[in-house]
Amino acid sequence: MSVTVGTKAPAFSLYDTEKKKVSLEDYKGQHLVVLFFPMAFTSVCTAELCSVRDNLATYNGLNAAVVGISVDSPFTLGKFRAEQQLNFPLLSDFNKEASQAYGAYYDTFVLDLKGVSKRAAFVIDKDGIVRYAEVLENAGDQPNFGNIQQALTALQ
C-alpha cells in the first residue's frame, strides 16, 4: 500500500522510547512530520535525525511536531535517542504495521534483513490529511527537507 497526497493518513498507535503509546490522533490539531527510517545507529539515519534535531525550531515555528519511526525496539530507540540527544519522539514500529500502511517498507533489506522501514517523509496536516509524501528506494538518500518545509509553509 502507498499513501498519496490528499488522502487521509493511516492511523497508527506505537510505543515511544518511554514505553508510552503514541497515536496519530494525539497530534490532531497540529501539523505532523512523520519520518520513517531504516535503523538506529546507522550513519545516514543518524545524520538525518540529527539534522532534524538541529532544525527543530523551524518545524515548531511552522506549527509542526516531528516523529521518527523505525522497526527498532523501543529500547534500542531509547538508547539511540539519548546518545544523539534527539529532541523529538522516536516510535517503534516493531510489528511493522505502520511502515506497511504508509508504503515505507522493505520486504528484504541489506544483509537479508526482513521487514525494515524505508526512509520516507510525510507531512500530515492538522486534520489528518497527507500534504506531502516522499518514499525513498535508496536508503542512502535523505528526504528533501526543503520540500517538507515548503509543504508546511503552504499550510500556514
N, C-alpha and C positions, 0 to 999 in steps of 0.2 A: 504494500500500500504506500502511496505517496501523498503528501499534503501539498495543496496548491493555494496560492494567494486568493483570498476572498472566501475561503471555506472556514467553517468552524474548526478550531484547533481540537485535536483529540484530547480528551480528558486524561489526566494521569494522577496517580497518587503513589508517591515514592518516599522512601526514608532518606532523611538528610544525615549529616555526619554526627548529629546529636541524637540520632535514633528517633527522631520525631517525623511523623508522616506529614508530607507537604503535597498539596494538590494544586492543579491549575486553578481551581475555584478560589484558592487562597489569594490569588492575585487579581481577582475580578475588581474592576475599578481603576486599575493602573496598567500600563503597558508592560510587557514582559519580553525580554530577550532570552530565548532558550538556546543554549549551546550544547550540542551533543559532541562528545569527544571520545576517541578510542580507548585510551588507557592513561591512568595516572602515572606519574613519574617518567613519562617518555618525553623526549626533547621537544617535539613540536607541540604537544599538549601543554607542556609546562610554559613554553613561550606564549602560546595563545592565551592561556588563562592568566598569566602574569601581565600580559598586555591589557586585558580587561580590568584586572586589579588596579593597574596604574592609571586607568582612564575611567574608573567607576563614576567619578563626579560628573563626567559628560553624560553618562546614561541616567544618573539620578536627576540631572538638570533637564533631561527630556522626559521626566515623569516615568522612567522605566526602571524596573527591577531586572536583575540578571540571575539566571540559574545555570549551572553546568550539570550535565547528566552524562554518566557513563555506566557501563555494566560492572564496574568495580564494586566491591562490597562497601558498605558504609564505613567499615573500619579502615580499609585502605584509603578511601576518600578522606576520612578524618585526618589521617597521618599526612596525606598529601596537602590538604588544605592548611594544616598547621605549619608544615615545613615551608610552604610557599607564601604563607601569610595572606591567603586569599580572603577577600572581604565580601564575598557573596556565597550563597549556599551551593553546595555540591550535593546532588541527589543520586542515589544508587538505583539503577535500573537492572539490578542483578537478574531479575526474571525476564528481562529483555522485551517486555511488553510495550513500553513507551518508544523505544528505538524502532521497533517494527511498525507501530502505529504511525510514526512520523516518516517512515521510509528511510530511516537513517540507520541501516543495519547491514553488516557484512555477514553472510552465511559462513564464509571462511575468510579469515584474516591472515596476516603473516604467521609463519611458524605453524600453519594448520590450526590456528585457534578458531574455534567455532563460536559464532554469535557475539560479535563485537560491534559497538556503535560506530557508525561512520561519523566523520567530522561534518557537522551541519549547524546551521544557524536559522532561527525562526524569530520573527517579530510578531507578537500576538498583541492585538490592541486591547483596550480596557473592557471590551465586550466579548472577548474570546475569539475574535476573527483573525486569521493569519494575514498579515500585511506584507510579509517578506519571507521567502523560503529559499534556502541555499543548501543543497546536499552535495558534498564533495566526494568524488570517487577516489581521489588520491589523498590518502591520509597525511601526506607530506605538505599539502596545501592548507592554507588558513582561510577562514571566511573573509569576505570583503567587508571590513568594519566600516569603511566609508559609506557603503551602500546601506548597511544596517542603520547607521546614524542618520542617513538621509530618509530612510523609511520612518524612523522615529520622529524626525523633524516634521515630516509631512502630516503626522498625527496631532501636532500641536495646534 
